[in-house]
């Protein structure tokens, strides 16, 4: 099972997409992190302006170590910006920061897809570990019922990745609208910031492809088990 050539048939295309997505986001971010935005605003400046404009005065902004470690923490209600974006005047920082503010607004407005993704976090975490274990045990002892339970649990990770797509796409869409509506970008900056967010979106598509490739592979193994039991 661990050296099954079919495993690579299922997973290599998704892995290739993931590697391409990582290269694309890094190269795109690197390119536009060297270009200052027209209004000379830092990532922290943009975050505060957009949060205040949305009435989210209580959402804090924090600087965190690392490169592209930016995220919104709904539990703490904090937009956390990486070292590479917090004090940067770049167009890339502009786009990434607005994206994270988009998540803060999703949380404040109880955006449905975000609520579903948050609810799926513990299920996906358990499913991606326990599901795999149950499937392996079921496979080796030829108990397809147990393997089926494992596959269902394991599929939670794919469901989580699928729900993540609309959440991330919507946050990027909100980001571009926010930047435009509040006059924080000119036409040139708008196009460059959008390219940064489009590159980042590809990583989520690749994540879904990888999750689905795993589910399909284990589904094929399960199908083979059932046929052999008939």
PEMOPE-V369984 format. One record per pair of residues at least 12 apart in sequence whose C-alpha atoms are under 10 Angstrom apart, sorted by the first residue. I is the first residue (numbers start at 1). J is the second residue. Records with the same first field share a line. If there is no record, write none. Layout:
I->J  J
This chain:
1->136  139  140  221
6->217  220  221
7->213  214  216  217  218  220  221
8->213  217
9->213  217
10->210  212  213  214  215  216  217  218  220
11->209  210  211  212  213  214  216  217
12->210  213
13->206  209  210  213
14->205  206  207  208  209  210  211  212  213  214
15->206  207  209  210  213
16->206  210
17->202  203  205  206  207  209  210
18->202  203  204  205  206  207  208  209  210
19->203  206
20->202  203  206
21->199  200  201  202  203  204  205  206  207
22->199  200  202  203  206
23->199  203
24->196  198  199  200  202  203
25->195  196  197  198  199  200  201  202  203
26->68  196  199  200
27->196  199
28->92  192  193  195  196  197  198  199  200
29->68  90  91  92  93  95  96  192  193  195  196  197  199  200
30->92  196
31->90  91  92  192  196
32->90  91  92  93  94  95  189  192  193  195  196
33->84  85  88  89  90  91  92  93  94  193  196
34->88  89  90  91  92  93
35->88  89  90  91  92  93  189  192
36->88  89  90  91  92  93  94  189
37->88  89  90  91  92  93  94  184  185  186  188  189  190  192  193
38->89  90  91  184  185  186  187  188  189
39->89  91  183  184  185  186  189
40->88  89  90  91  94  184
41->87  88  89  90  91  93  94  184  185
42->85  86  87  88  89  90  91  93  94  97
43->81  82  83  84  85  86  87  88  89  90  91  92  93  94  95  96  97  98
44->61  62  63  79  80  81  85  86  87  88  89  93  94  97
45->61  86  87  88  89  94  97
46->86  89  93  94  95  97  98  101  179  184
47->59  60  61  79  80  81  86  94  96  97  98  99  100  101  102
48->60  61  79  97  98  101
49->98  101  182  184
50->97  98  101  102  105  175  178  179  182  184
51->79  98  101  102  104  105  178
53->178  182
54->101  104  105  108  178
55->105  108
56->77  101  104  105  108
58->77  78
59->72  73  74  76  77  78  79  101  104  108
60->72  73  76  77  78  79  80
61->77  78  79  80  81  86  101
62->78  79  80  81  82  86
63->79  80  81  82  83  84  85  86  87
64->79  80  81  82  83  84  85  86
65->80  81  82  83  84
66->81  82  83  84  85
67->81  82  83  84  85
68->81  82  83  84  85  93  96
69->81  82  83  84  85
70->82  83  84  85  86  93  96  97  99  100
71->96  97  99  100  101  103  104
72->97  99  100  101  102  103  104  107
73->100  103  104  107
74->103  104  106  107  108  118
75->107
77->104  107  108
78->100  101  104
79->97  100  101  103  104
80->97  100  101
81->93  96  97  100
82->96  97
85->97
90->189  193
91->185  188  189  190  191  192  193  194  196
92->189  192  193  194  195  196  197
93->193  196
94->175  176  179  184  185  189  190  192  193  194  196
95->172  175  176  179  185  189  190  192  193  194  195  196  197
96->172  175  193  194  196  197  200
97->175
98->171  172  173  174  175  176  177  178  179  193  197
99->168  169  170  171  172  173  174  175  176  178  179  197
100->168  171  172  174  175
101->171  172  174  175  178
102->167  168  170  171  172  173  174  175  176  177  178
103->167  168  170  171  172  174  175
104->171
105->171  174  175
106->167  170  171  174
111->167  170
112->167
113->163  164  165  166  167  168  170
114->163  164  166  167  168  170  171
115->163  167
116->160  163  164  167
117->159  160  161  162  163  164  165  166  167
118->160  163  164
119->160
120->156  157  159  160  161  163
121->156  157  160
122->156
123->153  154  156  157  159  160
124->153  154  155  156  157  158  159  160  161
125->153  154  156  157  160
126->153  154  156  157
127->149  150  151  152  153  154  155  156  157  158
128->150  151  152  153  154  155  156  157  158  211
129->150  153  154  157
130->149  150  151  153  154
131->146  147  148  149  150  151  152  153  154  155  156  157
132->147  149  150  151  152  153  154  155  218
133->147  150  151  154
134->146  147  148  149  150  151  153  154
135->147  148  149  150  151  152  153  154  218  221  222
136->150  151  218
137->150
138->150  222  225
139->218  221  222  225
142->222  225  226  228  229
143->222  225  226  229
144->221  222  223  224  225  226  229
145->222  225  226
147->218  219  221  222  225
148->218  219  222  223
150->218
151->214  215  216  218  219  222
152->215  219
154->211  214  215  218
155->211  212  214  215  216  218  219
156->211  215
157->207  208  211  212  214  215
158->207  208  209  210  211  212  213  214  215
159->208  211  212
160->208  211
161->204  205  206  207  208  209  210  211  212
162->204  205  207  208  209  211  212
163->208
164->204  205  207  208
165->201  202  203  204  205  207  208
166->204
168->197  200  201  204
169->197  198  200  201  204
171->197
172->193  194  196  197  198  200  201
173->194  197  198
175->193  194  197
176->190  191  193  194  197
177->190
179->193
